[in-house]
Amino acid sequence: LKAVILIGGPQKGTRFRPLSFEVPKPLFPVAGVPMVQHHIEACAKVPGMKEILLMGFYQPHEALSRFLVSAQQEFKIPIRYLQEYAALGTGGGIYHFRDQILSGGAEAFFVLNADVCSEFPLQEMLEFRQQHGDAQSFVILGTTANRTQALNYGCIVANADTQEVQHYVEKPSTFVSEIINCGIYLFTPAIFQHIGEVFQKNQQELVLEESSNGWQRAEVIRLEQDVFTALAGSGKLYVYKTDGFWSQIKSAGSAIYASRLYLNQYSKSHPERLAQNKAGGPVIRGNVYIHPTASVDSTAVLGPNVSIGEGVTVGAGVRVRESIVLHGASLHDHTCVLNTIVGWDSTIGRWARVEGTPSDPNPNDPYAKIDSETLFRDGRLTPSITILGCSVTIPAEVVILNSIVLPHKELSHSYKNQIIL
């Protein structure tokens, strides 16, 4: 068994700015550890997993290399990064590196998108495949969304008895099905034959369209639109429906929601990562992650859903709720931080209040997913969580509401509903 994690590259993650300026999105900390570490951990737990491949078109830089080395040591499994020479789409990358994926005689491999958070029921997908279809069938992880939100995802129509996918539509314009694609797949080497057919077809079309300026590459292949749509109804593709948590991490607001889902799971999977109320320690409400190197005053109140990064200083009487505070940040006495991501090495002055508006799914609808909000609506900034880029300084006694502050800004007064460039 192998696993491939698709981490994308620099031109994506625009909805994640200004945070993606500092660190590749897959390394952004969610619930205290890099986003993609949750994936690696889940893959490493599957018996028989021989290698994990990260695939994307980031230039191999220090942060990524350091992360891979430490992850290899921690999970005792070979982890390699394969760099695409250009953005090849979700199917083009795995087709380009098919020899590396199949080397060592891989019988099956998982493909996971890096920008989802999930319980990753990988073992269950393997067992499901043994019970459904034949040795050459493929499995998509699906979950249930509500009718209106399903339109934002790949929709799957499956046979109720056999779970065979009969119809697949990526982001349909009208309602097709409430079962949506989670971006987690189990393939056998036979998938490359199907991707190869798309590649061949693309090449033929390019030859016919000599005038296409050559910018369209035959290698750019999308698993969802190009491969699944064709495979649906052929008896080769099945859907395994999960009731476990799942969410996309497209915007910074969805990172806070994903953090909540993972922190919730920690009570079962990593109780040691959750902070406890101790004598002489801060007041902890609900699930909170505090990095061992952070210094938190005993009169601070943290939680629920708070993640405090490396080397962070939290002063006396500080209140933090539904927020991610990244490494090196400093919250001075009596600040209040709600629904906010505080960037690396940022400083919030005494008695300041930094607050955003959460974009959480409807809590009364069990199938609601997080909406990927547009930044602007009717020419105005949509109220969303507040984001401070790295090294932002906020003076004492000001209020920052629903704003995005770009890196290295020193603010002088209060702001509301603004992007501060």
Secondary structure as GFF3:
##gff-version 3
##sequence-region A 1 421
A	DSSP	beta_strand	2	8	.	.	.	ID=ss1
A	DSSP	three_ten_helix	14	16	.	.	.	ID=ss2
A	DSSP	three_ten_helix	19	21	.	.	.	ID=ss3
A	DSSP	three_ten_helix	25	27	.	.	.	ID=ss4
A	DSSP	beta_strand	29	30	.	.	.	ID=ss5
A	DSSP	beta_strand	33	34	.	.	.	ID=ss6
A	DSSP	alpha_helix	35	44	.	.	.	ID=ss7
A	DSSP	beta_strand	51	56	.	.	.	ID=ss8
A	DSSP	alpha_helix	62	75	.	.	.	ID=ss9
A	DSSP	beta_strand	79	83	.	.	.	ID=ss10
A	DSSP	alpha_helix	89	96	.	.	.	ID=ss11
A	DSSP	alpha_helix	98	102	.	.	.	ID=ss12
A	DSSP	beta_strand	109	113	.	.	.	ID=ss13
A	DSSP	beta_strand	116	118	.	.	.	ID=ss14
A	DSSP	alpha_helix	122	131	.	.	.	ID=ss15
A	DSSP	beta_strand	138	144	.	.	.	ID=ss16
A	DSSP	three_ten_helix	149	152	.	.	.	ID=ss17
A	DSSP	beta_strand	154	158	.	.	.	ID=ss18
A	DSSP	beta_strand	165	170	.	.	.	ID=ss19
A	DSSP	beta_strand	179	187	.	.	.	ID=ss20
A	DSSP	alpha_helix	191	208	.	.	.	ID=ss21
A	DSSP	pi_helix	223	228	.	.	.	ID=ss22
A	DSSP	alpha_helix	229	231	.	.	.	ID=ss23
A	DSSP	beta_strand	237	241	.	.	.	ID=ss24
A	DSSP	beta_strand	246	248	.	.	.	ID=ss25
A	DSSP	alpha_helix	252	269	.	.	.	ID=ss26
A	DSSP	three_ten_helix	271	273	.	.	.	ID=ss27
A	DSSP	beta_strand	283	284	.	.	.	ID=ss28
A	DSSP	beta_strand	288	290	.	.	.	ID=ss29
A	DSSP	beta_strand	295	296	.	.	.	ID=ss30
A	DSSP	beta_strand	301	302	.	.	.	ID=ss31
A	DSSP	beta_strand	306	308	.	.	.	ID=ss32
A	DSSP	beta_strand	313	314	.	.	.	ID=ss33
A	DSSP	beta_strand	319	321	.	.	.	ID=ss34
A	DSSP	beta_strand	323	325	.	.	.	ID=ss35
A	DSSP	beta_strand	330	331	.	.	.	ID=ss36
A	DSSP	beta_strand	336	338	.	.	.	ID=ss37
A	DSSP	beta_strand	340	342	.	.	.	ID=ss38
A	DSSP	beta_strand	347	348	.	.	.	ID=ss39
A	DSSP	beta_strand	353	355	.	.	.	ID=ss40
A	DSSP	beta_strand	376	377	.	.	.	ID=ss41
A	DSSP	beta_strand	380	381	.	.	.	ID=ss42
A	DSSP	beta_strand	386	388	.	.	.	ID=ss43
A	DSSP	beta_strand	393	394	.	.	.	ID=ss44
A	DSSP	beta_strand	399	401	.	.	.	ID=ss45
A	DSSP	beta_strand	404	405	.	.	.	ID=ss46
A	DSSP	beta_strand	415	416	.	.	.	ID=ss47
A	DSSP	beta_strand	419	420	.	.	.	ID=ss48
###
